[in-house]
């Protein structure tokens, strides 16, 4: 079972967008996916309640009275959405349970300053595990040709953290979220540009992917 943590200490960085889209992609691939939300706002799980029943299913936590929340039996992939300000023992506990960490960051000085200590803490865990493919960044709502994108790349290079891709600012993310859908629930002809931007993320997580066609 592959477990993916989507985390950033700053609110509004795009964590729920990244989490729900990832869950939707793997569901379209026929995987048994669980989308777990450890954020008090429960944004991802609100999205899950809107998902149409005819689309590939995505499960939430399996909760039994008096027992800890857990992934449903047979789950092949877990995506965990996290709250702003995640740190300390709670962050350490999550880091010890996941295989990969994706950090969505917008290319602004505020986002970079807010993320620096967080990245340093996660990199300490990476060093302990001696894993190369453990932590990566996704640039959110940005044109990679801009000066701010270059500044973000330079900032991350100092920490030896790769930027996998840049996701553009498009209303498709808003429109699909409202309906409990993802880009991967839409026809490829409508989302070709955005699917291409997602390909490096999928390549980093799973080799030789194939897109889901409606």
BAMAR-104301 format. One record per residue (C-alpha): residue number from 1; residue in three letters; chain; x, y, z. Coordinates in nm, 2 decimals, decimal comma. Layout:
<sites>
<site seq="NUM" type="ALA" mol="A" xx="X" yy="Y" zz="Z"/>
...
</sites>
This chain:
<sites>
<site seq="1" type="UNK" mol="A" xx="0,00" yy="0,00" zz="0,00"/>
<site seq="2" type="UNK" mol="A" xx="0,14" yy="0,34" zz="-0,10"/>
<site seq="3" type="UNK" mol="A" xx="0,07" yy="0,62" zz="0,14"/>
<site seq="4" type="UNK" mol="A" xx="0,11" yy="0,99" zz="0,03"/>
<site seq="5" type="UNK" mol="A" xx="0,11" yy="1,28" zz="0,27"/>
<site seq="6" type="UNK" mol="A" xx="0,02" yy="1,63" zz="0,13"/>
<site seq="7" type="UNK" mol="A" xx="0,14" yy="1,89" zz="0,37"/>
<site seq="8" type="UNK" mol="A" xx="0,24" yy="2,25" zz="0,41"/>
<site seq="9" type="UNK" mol="A" xx="0,22" yy="2,46" zz="0,73"/>
<site seq="10" type="UNK" mol="A" xx="0,06" yy="2,76" zz="0,55"/>
<site seq="11" type="UNK" mol="A" xx="-0,31" yy="2,77" zz="0,49"/>
<site seq="12" type="UNK" mol="A" xx="-0,44" yy="2,82" zz="0,13"/>
<site seq="13" type="UNK" mol="A" xx="-0,14" yy="2,66" zz="-0,03"/>
<site seq="14" type="UNK" mol="A" xx="-0,34" yy="2,41" zz="-0,23"/>
<site seq="15" type="UNK" mol="A" xx="-0,33" yy="2,10" zz="-0,01"/>
<site seq="16" type="UNK" mol="A" xx="-0,69" yy="1,99" zz="-0,06"/>
<site seq="17" type="UNK" mol="A" xx="-0,67" yy="2,05" zz="-0,44"/>
<site seq="18" type="UNK" mol="A" xx="-0,36" yy="1,84" zz="-0,46"/>
<site seq="19" type="UNK" mol="A" xx="-0,51" yy="1,57" zz="-0,24"/>
<site seq="20" type="UNK" mol="A" xx="-0,84" yy="1,53" zz="-0,41"/>
<site seq="21" type="UNK" mol="A" xx="-0,69" yy="1,53" zz="-0,76"/>
<site seq="22" type="UNK" mol="A" xx="-0,44" yy="1,26" zz="-0,66"/>
<site seq="23" type="UNK" mol="A" xx="-0,72" yy="1,05" zz="-0,51"/>
<site seq="24" type="UNK" mol="A" xx="-0,93" yy="1,09" zz="-0,82"/>
<site seq="25" type="UNK" mol="A" xx="-0,64" yy="1,00" zz="-1,05"/>
<site seq="26" type="UNK" mol="A" xx="-0,57" yy="0,67" zz="-0,88"/>
<site seq="27" type="UNK" mol="A" xx="-0,94" yy="0,59" zz="-0,85"/>
<site seq="28" type="UNK" mol="A" xx="-0,96" yy="0,63" zz="-1,23"/>
<site seq="29" type="UNK" mol="A" xx="-0,68" yy="0,38" zz="-1,25"/>
<site seq="30" type="UNK" mol="A" xx="-0,89" yy="0,12" zz="-1,08"/>
<site seq="31" type="UNK" mol="A" xx="-0,71" yy="0,14" zz="-0,75"/>
<site seq="32" type="UNK" mol="A" xx="-0,88" yy="0,11" zz="-0,42"/>
<site seq="33" type="UNK" mol="A" xx="-0,82" yy="0,46" zz="-0,28"/>
<site seq="34" type="UNK" mol="A" xx="-0,87" yy="0,61" zz="0,06"/>
<site seq="35" type="UNK" mol="A" xx="-0,87" yy="0,99" zz="0,11"/>
<site seq="36" type="UNK" mol="A" xx="-0,80" yy="1,07" zz="0,47"/>
<site seq="37" type="UNK" mol="A" xx="-0,84" yy="1,42" zz="0,61"/>
<site seq="38" type="UNK" mol="A" xx="-0,66" yy="1,52" zz="0,93"/>
<site seq="39" type="UNK" mol="A" xx="-0,76" yy="1,88" zz="0,89"/>
<site seq="40" type="UNK" mol="A" xx="-1,03" yy="2,01" zz="1,13"/>
<site seq="41" type="UNK" mol="A" xx="-1,19" yy="2,19" zz="0,83"/>
<site seq="42" type="UNK" mol="A" xx="-1,24" yy="1,85" zz="0,66"/>
<site seq="43" type="UNK" mol="A" xx="-1,22" yy="2,01" zz="0,32"/>
<site seq="44" type="UNK" mol="A" xx="-1,13" yy="1,69" zz="0,14"/>
<site seq="45" type="UNK" mol="A" xx="-1,41" yy="1,49" zz="0,30"/>
<site seq="46" type="UNK" mol="A" xx="-1,66" yy="1,76" zz="0,22"/>
<site seq="47" type="UNK" mol="A" xx="-1,55" yy="1,72" zz="-0,14"/>
<site seq="48" type="UNK" mol="A" xx="-1,59" yy="1,34" zz="-0,10"/>
<site seq="49" type="UNK" mol="A" xx="-1,96" yy="1,38" zz="0,00"/>
<site seq="50" type="UNK" mol="A" xx="-2,02" yy="1,56" zz="-0,33"/>
<site seq="51" type="UNK" mol="A" xx="-1,86" yy="1,29" zz="-0,55"/>
<site seq="52" type="UNK" mol="A" xx="-2,12" yy="1,14" zz="-0,79"/>
<site seq="53" type="UNK" mol="A" xx="-2,19" yy="0,77" zz="-0,73"/>
<site seq="54" type="UNK" mol="A" xx="-2,13" yy="0,68" zz="-1,10"/>
<site seq="55" type="UNK" mol="A" xx="-1,76" yy="0,80" zz="-1,08"/>
<site seq="56" type="UNK" mol="A" xx="-1,48" yy="0,57" zz="-0,96"/>
<site seq="57" type="UNK" mol="A" xx="-1,52" yy="0,53" zz="-0,58"/>
<site seq="58" type="UNK" mol="A" xx="-1,30" yy="0,69" zz="-0,32"/>
<site seq="59" type="UNK" mol="A" xx="-1,33" yy="0,58" zz="0,04"/>
<site seq="60" type="UNK" mol="A" xx="-1,29" yy="0,78" zz="0,36"/>
<site seq="61" type="UNK" mol="A" xx="-1,17" yy="0,67" zz="0,70"/>
<site seq="62" type="UNK" mol="A" xx="-1,32" yy="0,35" zz="0,84"/>
<site seq="63" type="UNK" mol="A" xx="-1,44" yy="0,46" zz="1,19"/>
<site seq="64" type="UNK" mol="A" xx="-1,57" yy="0,22" zz="1,45"/>
<site seq="65" type="UNK" mol="A" xx="-1,68" yy="0,32" zz="1,81"/>
<site seq="66" type="UNK" mol="A" xx="-1,39" yy="0,31" zz="2,05"/>
<site seq="67" type="UNK" mol="A" xx="-1,14" yy="0,23" zz="1,77"/>
<site seq="68" type="UNK" mol="A" xx="-0,89" yy="0,45" zz="1,59"/>
<site seq="69" type="UNK" mol="A" xx="-0,97" yy="0,56" zz="1,23"/>
<site seq="70" type="UNK" mol="A" xx="-0,81" yy="0,33" zz="0,97"/>
<site seq="71" type="UNK" mol="A" xx="-0,80" yy="0,26" zz="0,60"/>
<site seq="72" type="UNK" mol="A" xx="-1,08" yy="0,02" zz="0,48"/>
<site seq="73" type="UNK" mol="A" xx="-0,97" yy="-0,33" zz="0,42"/>
<site seq="74" type="UNK" mol="A" xx="-0,80" yy="-0,39" zz="0,08"/>
<site seq="75" type="UNK" mol="A" xx="-0,70" yy="-0,02" zz="0,04"/>
<site seq="76" type="UNK" mol="A" xx="-0,41" yy="0,00" zz="-0,22"/>
<site seq="77" type="UNK" mol="A" xx="-0,34" yy="0,37" zz="-0,19"/>
<site seq="78" type="UNK" mol="A" xx="-0,39" yy="0,63" zz="0,09"/>
<site seq="79" type="UNK" mol="A" xx="-0,38" yy="1,01" zz="0,03"/>
<site seq="80" type="UNK" mol="A" xx="-0,37" yy="1,22" zz="0,35"/>
<site seq="81" type="UNK" mol="A" xx="-0,47" yy="1,58" zz="0,35"/>
<site seq="82" type="UNK" mol="A" xx="-0,33" yy="1,78" zz="0,64"/>
<site seq="83" type="UNK" mol="A" xx="-0,40" yy="2,11" zz="0,83"/>
<site seq="84" type="UNK" mol="A" xx="-0,21" yy="2,43" zz="0,83"/>
<site seq="85" type="UNK" mol="A" xx="0,04" yy="2,46" zz="1,11"/>
<site seq="86" type="UNK" mol="A" xx="0,12" yy="2,09" zz="1,12"/>
<site seq="87" type="UNK" mol="A" xx="0,43" yy="2,04" zz="1,33"/>
<site seq="88" type="UNK" mol="A" xx="0,58" yy="1,87" zz="1,63"/>
<site seq="89" type="UNK" mol="A" xx="0,47" yy="1,53" zz="1,75"/>
<site seq="90" type="UNK" mol="A" xx="0,17" yy="1,52" zz="1,52"/>
<site seq="91" type="UNK" mol="A" xx="0,39" yy="1,58" zz="1,21"/>
<site seq="92" type="UNK" mol="A" xx="0,65" yy="1,33" zz="1,33"/>
<site seq="93" type="UNK" mol="A" xx="0,39" yy="1,07" zz="1,38"/>
<site seq="94" type="UNK" mol="A" xx="0,25" yy="1,12" zz="1,03"/>
<site seq="95" type="UNK" mol="A" xx="0,60" yy="1,12" zz="0,87"/>
<site seq="96" type="UNK" mol="A" xx="0,67" yy="0,78" zz="1,03"/>
<site seq="97" type="UNK" mol="A" xx="0,36" yy="0,63" zz="0,86"/>
<site seq="98" type="UNK" mol="A" xx="0,39" yy="0,75" zz="0,50"/>
<site seq="99" type="UNK" mol="A" xx="0,59" yy="0,66" zz="0,19"/>
<site seq="100" type="UNK" mol="A" xx="0,60" yy="1,00" zz="0,01"/>
<site seq="101" type="UNK" mol="A" xx="0,54" yy="1,36" zz="0,09"/>
<site seq="102" type="UNK" mol="A" xx="0,41" yy="1,62" zz="-0,15"/>
<site seq="103" type="UNK" mol="A" xx="0,44" yy="1,99" zz="-0,05"/>
<site seq="104" type="UNK" mol="A" xx="0,23" yy="2,23" zz="-0,25"/>
<site seq="105" type="UNK" mol="A" xx="0,38" yy="2,58" zz="-0,25"/>
<site seq="106" type="UNK" mol="A" xx="0,29" yy="2,90" zz="-0,42"/>
<site seq="107" type="UNK" mol="A" xx="0,58" yy="3,12" zz="-0,53"/>
<site seq="108" type="UNK" mol="A" xx="0,55" yy="3,40" zz="-0,29"/>
<site seq="109" type="UNK" mol="A" xx="0,80" yy="3,51" zz="-0,02"/>
<site seq="110" type="UNK" mol="A" xx="0,53" yy="3,45" zz="0,25"/>
<site seq="111" type="UNK" mol="A" xx="0,49" yy="3,09" zz="0,14"/>
<site seq="112" type="UNK" mol="A" xx="0,86" yy="3,03" zz="0,12"/>
<site seq="113" type="UNK" mol="A" xx="0,92" yy="3,17" zz="0,47"/>
<site seq="114" type="UNK" mol="A" xx="0,64" yy="2,97" zz="0,61"/>
<site seq="115" type="UNK" mol="A" xx="0,77" yy="2,65" zz="0,46"/>
<site seq="116" type="UNK" mol="A" xx="1,14" yy="2,67" zz="0,54"/>
<site seq="117" type="UNK" mol="A" xx="1,14" yy="2,53" zz="0,90"/>
<site seq="118" type="UNK" mol="A" xx="0,88" yy="2,27" zz="0,79"/>
<site seq="119" type="UNK" mol="A" xx="1,10" yy="2,15" zz="0,50"/>
<site seq="120" type="UNK" mol="A" xx="1,41" yy="2,13" zz="0,73"/>
<site seq="121" type="UNK" mol="A" xx="1,21" yy="1,91" zz="0,97"/>
<site seq="122" type="UNK" mol="A" xx="1,09" yy="1,68" zz="0,69"/>
<site seq="123" type="UNK" mol="A" xx="1,44" yy="1,65" zz="0,54"/>
<site seq="124" type="UNK" mol="A" xx="1,57" yy="1,53" zz="0,88"/>
<site seq="125" type="UNK" mol="A" xx="1,33" yy="1,24" zz="0,85"/>
<site seq="126" type="UNK" mol="A" xx="1,44" yy="1,18" zz="0,49"/>
<site seq="127" type="UNK" mol="A" xx="1,80" yy="1,16" zz="0,60"/>
<site seq="128" type="UNK" mol="A" xx="1,71" yy="0,90" zz="0,87"/>
<site seq="129" type="UNK" mol="A" xx="1,54" yy="0,69" zz="0,61"/>
<site seq="130" type="UNK" mol="A" xx="1,81" yy="0,74" zz="0,35"/>
<site seq="131" type="UNK" mol="A" xx="1,55" yy="0,76" zz="0,08"/>
<site seq="132" type="UNK" mol="A" xx="1,59" yy="0,96" zz="-0,24"/>
<site seq="133" type="UNK" mol="A" xx="1,23" yy="0,97" zz="-0,35"/>
<site seq="134" type="UNK" mol="A" xx="1,06" yy="1,08" zz="-0,03"/>
<site seq="135" type="UNK" mol="A" xx="0,99" yy="1,45" zz="-0,05"/>
<site seq="136" type="UNK" mol="A" xx="0,90" yy="1,68" zz="-0,34"/>
<site seq="137" type="UNK" mol="A" xx="0,73" yy="2,01" zz="-0,41"/>
<site seq="138" type="UNK" mol="A" xx="0,45" yy="2,10" zz="-0,65"/>
<site seq="139" type="UNK" mol="A" xx="0,43" yy="2,47" zz="-0,76"/>
<site seq="140" type="UNK" mol="A" xx="0,07" yy="2,58" zz="-0,74"/>
<site seq="141" type="UNK" mol="A" xx="-0,11" yy="2,84" zz="-0,95"/>
<site seq="142" type="UNK" mol="A" xx="0,20" yy="2,96" zz="-1,13"/>
<site seq="143" type="UNK" mol="A" xx="0,36" yy="3,02" zz="-1,46"/>
<site seq="144" type="UNK" mol="A" xx="0,70" yy="2,85" zz="-1,46"/>
<site seq="145" type="UNK" mol="A" xx="0,84" yy="3,13" zz="-1,68"/>
<site seq="146" type="UNK" mol="A" xx="0,79" yy="3,40" zz="-1,42"/>
<site seq="147" type="UNK" mol="A" xx="1,05" yy="3,55" zz="-1,19"/>
<site seq="148" type="UNK" mol="A" xx="0,87" yy="3,43" zz="-0,88"/>
<site seq="149" type="UNK" mol="A" xx="0,88" yy="3,07" zz="-1,01"/>
<site seq="150" type="UNK" mol="A" xx="1,26" yy="3,10" zz="-1,06"/>
<site seq="151" type="UNK" mol="A" xx="1,30" yy="3,24" zz="-0,71"/>
<site seq="152" type="UNK" mol="A" xx="1,11" yy="2,95" zz="-0,56"/>
<site seq="153" type="UNK" mol="A" xx="1,33" yy="2,70" zz="-0,75"/>
<site seq="154" type="UNK" mol="A" xx="1,64" yy="2,87" zz="-0,61"/>
<site seq="155" type="UNK" mol="A" xx="1,49" yy="2,86" zz="-0,26"/>
<site seq="156" type="UNK" mol="A" xx="1,42" yy="2,49" zz="-0,29"/>
<site seq="157" type="UNK" mol="A" xx="1,76" yy="2,41" zz="-0,45"/>
<site seq="158" type="UNK" mol="A" xx="1,92" yy="2,53" zz="-0,12"/>
<site seq="159" type="UNK" mol="A" xx="1,74" yy="2,26" zz="0,06"/>
<site seq="160" type="UNK" mol="A" xx="1,79" yy="2,00" zz="-0,21"/>
<site seq="161" type="UNK" mol="A" xx="1,42" yy="1,95" zz="-0,27"/>
<site seq="162" type="UNK" mol="A" xx="1,29" yy="1,90" zz="-0,63"/>
<site seq="163" type="UNK" mol="A" xx="1,01" yy="2,08" zz="-0,79"/>
<site seq="164" type="UNK" mol="A" xx="0,82" yy="1,82" zz="-0,98"/>
<site seq="165" type="UNK" mol="A" xx="0,59" yy="2,04" zz="-1,18"/>
<site seq="166" type="UNK" mol="A" xx="0,40" yy="2,37" zz="-1,20"/>
<site seq="167" type="UNK" mol="A" xx="0,02" yy="2,36" zz="-1,19"/>
<site seq="168" type="UNK" mol="A" xx="-0,14" yy="2,65" zz="-1,37"/>
<site seq="169" type="UNK" mol="A" xx="-0,42" yy="2,87" zz="-1,22"/>
<site seq="170" type="UNK" mol="A" xx="-0,73" yy="2,74" zz="-1,40"/>
<site seq="171" type="UNK" mol="A" xx="-1,10" yy="2,74" zz="-1,31"/>
<site seq="172" type="UNK" mol="A" xx="-1,11" yy="2,37" zz="-1,39"/>
<site seq="173" type="UNK" mol="A" xx="-0,99" yy="2,30" zz="-1,04"/>
<site seq="174" type="UNK" mol="A" xx="-1,27" yy="2,51" zz="-0,89"/>
<site seq="175" type="UNK" mol="A" xx="-1,54" yy="2,37" zz="-1,12"/>
<site seq="176" type="UNK" mol="A" xx="-1,45" yy="2,01" zz="-1,06"/>
<site seq="177" type="UNK" mol="A" xx="-1,41" yy="2,05" zz="-0,68"/>
<site seq="178" type="UNK" mol="A" xx="-1,76" yy="2,19" zz="-0,66"/>
<site seq="179" type="UNK" mol="A" xx="-1,90" yy="1,88" zz="-0,82"/>
<site seq="180" type="UNK" mol="A" xx="-1,69" yy="1,63" zz="-0,63"/>
<site seq="181" type="UNK" mol="A" xx="-1,49" yy="1,56" zz="-0,95"/>
<site seq="182" type="UNK" mol="A" xx="-1,13" yy="1,58" zz="-1,07"/>
<site seq="183" type="UNK" mol="A" xx="-0,96" yy="1,66" zz="-1,39"/>
<site seq="184" type="UNK" mol="A" xx="-0,93" yy="1,29" zz="-1,45"/>
<site seq="185" type="UNK" mol="A" xx="-1,31" yy="1,24" zz="-1,45"/>
<site seq="186" type="UNK" mol="A" xx="-1,33" yy="1,48" zz="-1,75"/>
<site seq="187" type="UNK" mol="A" xx="-1,26" yy="1,39" zz="-2,11"/>
<site seq="188" type="UNK" mol="A" xx="-0,89" yy="1,40" zz="-2,19"/>
<site seq="189" type="UNK" mol="A" xx="-0,96" yy="1,63" zz="-2,48"/>
<site seq="190" type="UNK" mol="A" xx="-1,08" yy="1,90" zz="-2,24"/>
<site seq="191" type="UNK" mol="A" xx="-0,79" yy="1,86" zz="-1,99"/>
<site seq="192" type="UNK" mol="A" xx="-0,49" yy="1,76" zz="-2,20"/>
<site seq="193" type="UNK" mol="A" xx="-0,28" yy="2,06" zz="-2,09"/>
<site seq="194" type="UNK" mol="A" xx="-0,35" yy="2,00" zz="-1,72"/>
<site seq="195" type="UNK" mol="A" xx="-0,29" yy="1,63" zz="-1,75"/>
<site seq="196" type="UNK" mol="A" xx="0,05" yy="1,70" zz="-1,90"/>
<site seq="197" type="UNK" mol="A" xx="0,13" yy="1,92" zz="-1,60"/>
<site seq="198" type="UNK" mol="A" xx="0,04" yy="1,63" zz="-1,37"/>
<site seq="199" type="UNK" mol="A" xx="0,24" yy="1,37" zz="-1,54"/>
<site seq="200" type="UNK" mol="A" xx="0,57" yy="1,44" zz="-1,35"/>
<site seq="201" type="UNK" mol="A" xx="0,38" yy="1,39" zz="-1,02"/>
<site seq="202" type="UNK" mol="A" xx="0,25" yy="1,06" zz="-1,13"/>
<site seq="203" type="UNK" mol="A" xx="0,59" yy="0,95" zz="-1,27"/>
<site seq="204" type="UNK" mol="A" xx="0,75" yy="1,03" zz="-0,93"/>
<site seq="205" type="UNK" mol="A" xx="0,49" yy="0,84" zz="-0,74"/>
<site seq="206" type="UNK" mol="A" xx="0,42" yy="0,54" zz="-0,97"/>
<site seq="207" type="UNK" mol="A" xx="0,63" yy="0,43" zz="-1,28"/>
<site seq="208" type="UNK" mol="A" xx="0,47" yy="0,39" zz="-1,62"/>
<site seq="209" type="UNK" mol="A" xx="0,13" yy="0,54" zz="-1,55"/>
<site seq="210" type="UNK" mol="A" xx="-0,17" yy="0,55" zz="-1,79"/>
<site seq="211" type="UNK" mol="A" xx="-0,44" yy="0,81" zz="-1,80"/>
<site seq="212" type="UNK" mol="A" xx="-0,80" yy="0,74" zz="-1,71"/>
<site seq="213" type="UNK" mol="A" xx="-1,03" yy="0,80" zz="-2,00"/>
<site seq="214" type="UNK" mol="A" xx="-1,39" yy="0,88" zz="-1,95"/>
</sites>
